[in-house]
Amino acid sequence: MEEKRRERVKAAADYCSSLFAEGWADTVADRATDYVSQDTWDRLFRGRSNQCKALARVAQRVLMVKGQLHTWIGRLAAWLLSLIGVDTTAGKFAGELASNIPIAYVDVKIIAVARGLQVSGIVLCVFRDEDITRCQCFIDLALAEVRTRVKKILAAAMDDWVNLAVFPPRNLFEAGDTSDERR
């Protein structure tokens, strides 16, 4: 399994290599300062250690919170309905609807933040001239997405980062889909 994971990351890196060679990191760094101060962006680069792993962990947690938020909203809806006497089946149904219907603005913002964190980690690794296949943010993207989608996410980061929200996580690799056709 570990070998398949490495192969998947390597294939995604090879597929995206032309993007990295075309000044991608400089363009993305310019976009980053549309959303964070120059001082904050610069602080990511000042430390001796690469902040990529920390950014990857935060991105994972942000996406995890998105799922938890939906669960909490569903439970709250079911509980509120039980207080006003709605029977358990209808209340459970309403709770599940509330859990699974996207929260438009909140979901968009959470996804854009998570993708922005991942892209920033990749930029750090590119600027530090590190092997992209060892970049935790790139690894997370490559394992969760098909390689064509990884490249689209990275390309989208060169424009307005709000557009990163159109790339919600798919988690194909975690679901066991490792077919070449999906890569």
Buried (B, 14 or more C-beta within 10 A) or exposed (E): EEEEBEEBBEBBBEBBEEBBEEEBBEBBBEBBEEBBEEEEBEEBEEEEEBBBEBBBBBBBEBBEEBEEBBEEBBEEBBEBBBEEEBEEEEBBBBBEEBBEEEBEEEBBBBBBBBBBBBBBBBBBBBBEEBEBBEBBBBBBBBBBBBBEBBBBBBBBBBEEBBBBBEBBBBEBBEEEEBEEEBB
